[in-house]
Amino acid sequence: PFNYKTNISFNIPKAGQVQVRVYDMMGRVVSSLYDGNLDQGKQQFEWQPDAQLQPGVYFCKVQFNQQSQSVLMVLVR
């Protein structure tokens, strides 16, 4: 759970195209944190939700080439 902001960390096995997006429970994109090329290694992005975003469950999806990984996040106010 987080309130004001949270950090999203992940590793990239090799340089390539990466998308980092946050979705609500209905599958709607609420934030696009990154869409472009990244170098190999550990990456970190900070997400500070818009003040109008309601408390609840959100998912961060990291897509790299043909692979993706999601993590659940809980916003509390």
C-alpha positions as CSV (number, residue, x, y, z in Angstrom):
1,P,0.0,0.0,0.0
2,F,1.1,3.5,-0.6
3,N,-0.3,7.0,-0.2
4,Y,1.6,9.8,-1.9
5,K,3.9,8.1,-4.3
6,T,5.6,4.7,-5.0
7,N,8.6,3.4,-6.8
8,I,8.4,0.8,-9.5
9,S,11.7,-1.2,-10.0
10,F,12.5,-3.9,-12.5
11,N,15.4,-5.4,-14.4
12,I,15.8,-5.4,-18.2
13,P,17.8,-8.5,-19.5
14,K,19.0,-6.6,-22.6
15,A,18.4,-3.2,-24.2
16,G,15.1,-3.0,-25.9
17,Q,11.6,-1.4,-26.2
18,V,9.8,-1.0,-22.8
19,Q,6.3,0.2,-21.9
20,V,5.4,0.9,-18.2
21,R,1.8,1.6,-17.6
22,V,-0.6,1.8,-14.7
23,Y,-4.1,0.3,-15.0
24,D,-7.2,0.5,-12.9
25,M,-9.4,-2.5,-12.0
26,M,-11.4,-2.0,-15.2
27,G,-8.3,-2.3,-17.4
28,R,-8.2,1.4,-18.3
29,V,-4.8,3.1,-18.5
30,V,-4.5,5.7,-15.7
31,S,-0.9,6.6,-16.3
32,S,1.8,5.9,-18.9
33,L,5.1,6.1,-17.1
34,Y,7.4,5.2,-20.0
35,D,7.3,4.1,-23.6
36,G,10.6,3.8,-25.4
37,N,14.0,2.1,-25.4
38,L,15.9,1.3,-22.2
39,D,19.4,-0.1,-21.6
40,Q,20.0,-3.4,-19.9
41,G,20.0,-3.4,-16.1
42,K,17.9,-2.2,-13.2
43,Q,15.3,0.5,-13.9
44,Q,13.2,2.5,-11.6
45,F,10.2,4.8,-12.1
46,E,8.3,6.9,-9.6
47,W,4.6,7.0,-9.8
48,Q,2.8,9.9,-8.1
49,P,-0.9,9.4,-8.8
50,D,-3.1,12.4,-9.8
51,A,-4.9,13.8,-6.7
52,Q,-8.2,13.1,-8.4
53,L,-7.4,9.3,-8.6
54,Q,-9.6,7.4,-6.2
55,P,-8.1,5.0,-3.5
56,G,-8.2,1.4,-4.7
57,V,-6.3,-1.4,-6.4
58,Y,-4.2,-0.6,-9.5
59,F,-1.8,-2.7,-11.6
60,C,1.5,-1.7,-13.0
61,K,2.4,-3.6,-16.2
62,V,5.9,-3.6,-17.6
63,Q,6.1,-4.9,-21.2
64,F,9.5,-5.7,-22.7
65,N,9.6,-7.1,-26.2
66,Q,7.0,-10.0,-26.1
67,Q,7.1,-10.4,-22.4
68,S,5.2,-8.7,-19.7
69,Q,5.0,-8.6,-15.9
70,S,2.4,-7.0,-13.7
71,V,2.4,-6.0,-10.0
72,L,-0.6,-5.1,-7.8
73,M,-0.5,-1.7,-6.0
74,V,-3.0,-0.4,-3.4
75,L,-3.5,3.4,-3.2
76,V,-4.8,4.6,0.2
77,R,-5.6,8.2,1.0
